[in-house]
Amino acid sequence: MRRLLVLVGAIVLVDTMFFTALTPLLAHYVDRLDLGKGGAGVLQAMYPLGALLGAIPGGMAAARFGVKPTVLIGLALLALTTIAFGLADSVWALDLARFLQGVSSAFSWTGSLAWLVAASPPGRRGRLIGSAFGAAIAGSLFGPVLGAIASYTGTAAAFGVVALLALVLAVFAWRMPAPEPGEQQPVRKLFDAMLERRIQIPMWLCLLPALLFGNLSVLAPLRLTDLGWSAAAVGGTYLVMAAFEASWAPIVGRAADRYGRMPPLRAALAASAIVAALLPWPQSAWLLAVVVVAAGFSFGTFWTPAMSMITDEADTVGLDYGYAFALVNIAWAPGQAGGAAIGGAVASVTSDAVAYLGLSALCVVTLLSMLRYSPTAAPVAAER
């Protein structure tokens, strides 16, 4: 179990490292390719759009062929698309490489997390998902650093390192024992599950933080740049944000196992509503950086309990874990893409405040509707 957790953590770490490496490079691409906020939002959105397209095929691959082949497909495609992004020198090439990298992520995340949950002991699902997600956030830690390095060394060399790491992980995954696929479920089972209210609610609680993070990923780095900070300083801000989020994720997972999924989710909704309302106003780069770090802490609290709730409800309706994590991608991807693309477009037409305050209101409405909601009870974690 420990070896598998290390492998899954390493896979999601490398994947998110490339995903967040774009953040400090956004201003570079905006200036070099004349993107504007709208174009920057589209570039950020291509990755989650690719994850959305790959969500159902990734779930089908995990359910029908097994988790290991799904992971290997994802890692191979990750290596190829990362090299392509590093060598791209036009808007369409960057967008296409980013889109295909999102497809690869759908396969690697679905396969690896389904592999982990299938092997997890009862009552420890939240803790294990939290640990894996902490590793993913650690990738977010190194991603901005990688992007800052790429701004000085060139993107080809920096992203080539990520591609090499993906290939090394593919070798380790290939050698790791994995469960054989069980009884094959038709893809109709996935669509039937999406009509269940008990599935729709945790999906929304995965979509909402994606909206928040997508919006933040476009507006915050551009605003920090406008306030005079370099790509390295922007990368440092996201480094600190991810450090807090990574250390917090396993703690949230243990709390979700012990006290249930809803208490940490309600806390996340309240904190996110407050922080999103504060984000438009700082006029100092240092003050804005503090609020951005608080935003990452608040928004990131959603992930572990929401994903754990989806797997709990998957058990209730008899859904394969590969399909369960396909549902996570189906929820996360449009949220991340919409937050980036729509947030950038709204800010261009109106102001950053309109985008942020709209999301704050959405958190408040969701919190009010969740005050009395009780999900399916998760297995209770054993005391140690």
Secondary structure, 3 states (H helix, E strand, C coil): CHHHHHHHHHHHHHHHHHHHHCHHHHHHHHHHHCCHHHHHHHHHHHHHHHHHHHHHHHHHHHHHHCHHHHHHHHHHHHHHHHHHHHHCCCHHHHHHHHHHHHHHHHHHHHHHHHHHHHHCCCCCHHHHHHHHHHHHHHHHHHHHHHHHHHHHHCHHHHHHHHHHHHHHHHHHHHHCCCCCCCCCCCCHHHHHHHCCHHHHHHHHHHHHHHHHHHHHHHHHHHHHHHCCCCHHHHHHHHHHHHHHHHHHHHHHHHHHHHHCCHHHHHHHHHHHHHHHHHCCCCCCHHHHHHHHHHHHHHHHCCHHHHHHHHHHHHHHHCCCHHHHHHHHHHHHHHHHHHHHHHHHHHHHHCCHHHHHHHHHHHHHHHHHHHCCCCCCCCCCCCCC
